[in-house]
Amino acid sequence: MTPETGLGVVEVVPFATAPAAGQDTTHYLYFDMRFPDWTDAESLSKGVVHNHVPMDPVGISTELSLTKIADTSGLSSPARMGDVIRYTITAENSGSLPLTSVSLDDPLTPDETLQAVAGVTDDGVLDPGESWIWTASITLDTNSANSGSIANLATLSATDAWNARLTLESSPTGNARTGAGNGTPTVVKLDGLIDQIRPELEAILEDDLKLVLRRLGNSFSGYGRDAARRLQDGNPDDCDDTVSSDGSARLTIKDSAVSADGTYHRETYNCMRREWRIENLEASYARANDTGTQAMLSFTHRRERLVGEDAISAFFWGGYSSRSDVDTGTATGRIDGIGLYGGIYGAQRLSGQGMFDYYLAGAVGRHSFTLDFPRAITIKAKGDYSYKALFAGASVSREYQLQSGSLTPRFGFDLAYAPGTHVSVTATQGSKTENDVFALDDVGTRNVFLETEYRRPFGTDDPATVAADWMSDFKFRPSLLCEGTFGDRQAECGIGLAMALTATSRDGDTAWAAEIDGTATRHGKTASLQLSWERRIDAINGSIRIGGGTDATGAQAVTMELRSDF
């Protein structure tokens, strides 16, 4: 502004106080003042008054937030054309200045509607302390229903108290920063094919991995016990290299299920190296009306070496291939698996007839699956997962000789752990296909046990029974077992009791056996009974064993087993 010259002042606005609402707010930020000759008043610029430069007063500001939330109750699973997502957009004026000319826009929703509230929205001014609420919706078409997610952003425009326009973008939790680029879209994830089946698929694959860990863990634990028994038996008296092999085949009929398994065992002893080499080949097949077919083939090589007279050091390696039918009620199909494993194990004689055995092993594998999940249109899932697992265990035992037999307490633990892995899956429903990768949680178990076995043979050194035709052996084993999973501090503890009575003819050709096993936990009790008869068959240099009874589930079973030494 260039003021007039001469005596007097120039008023920018005709009032001395700050402009009120509706008054003239004209103001200038600089002036072109002229003072050419101080002795000539008419050449000097007039003074300037009433130039009210606006400022932000303390405690007076524009404070506004915009929140957008989605209601997904109108979505199907999976999302379909015609499904509706409804939105609620709330503008809250928490400041001290009013806003006028308020409007809202969302490019994806064509029907933003302001909810009219008497005394709030009818004056067209968003006053301090007021909240205005809009509703909007979007109807999915074919493209959006198959998009996987819907993301959109609402933008509010308004005029502030200084007559300046402002914009504010929404966010799901409320955005208060004005200007473009400061909002966060509200994202609605649409259920896809894999989202529908994921809980059931995760449960099936976790059960599959748990079964692998249990099978391998039981085998590895048995290697340690075998080494302890071999060490207790002592080194062969004669320094001769030996080779022995045997095989067995077993058929079991349990209710409506039929299973068969066979083993081949070869053992070679090298006297000079004081070393045993052991190969095991195992095959199993089971078929049931409710679970389908389960088959497994495994091979294990073990090498044990006697260290001094009081220790055995050993290592092993092997692999397996498996196929399991799945029929859980939520899915049907099969899982094929392949894996490799290896580790070390051994036994150490302790003072006072004590024995320590241990194992440490690892395994890797890959399992692929093909599963059908029943829906109005069946969802077919194909994929695979890989795992790595660690196994460890140890036990301490000691045998006490009693006048009537022997007592052997044993205490130990077993651990099996597979860290979380990723599952790759492709799901198909009709012409729709979806691919995804999701995480499978850690799987692992920890067991601690304490058992005591009392054993009493009859008919061996007892003068009253030495002439009898039969020799008997009685075993009684109470136990305490606590089982838990990694990530869960609580463990399931229970007690067990097993008894076995075996009667063998003095010529060793015939044997009878009866076994009772039971457990009790806070979740229930189980019991099993097995009776068997075994007869030697010279023609095959082996024996036949026939048994029957009930297992822990109450199912009745009949078993026939052939064994042969080659």
Helices and strands as residue ranges (DSSP letters): E 9-11, G 41-43, E 47-49, E 64-71, E 84-93, E 99-105, E 113-114, E 125-126, E 131-139, H 142-145, E 149-152, E 155-159, E 165-169, E 186-189, H 193-233, E 242-254, E 257-270, E 275-288, E 292-307, E 311-327, E 332-350, G 351-353, E 354-373, E 379-398, E 400-401, E 406-418, E 421-429, E 432-440, E 443-458, E 470-485, E 492-505, E 510-521, E 524-537, G 538-540, E 542-550, E 556-565
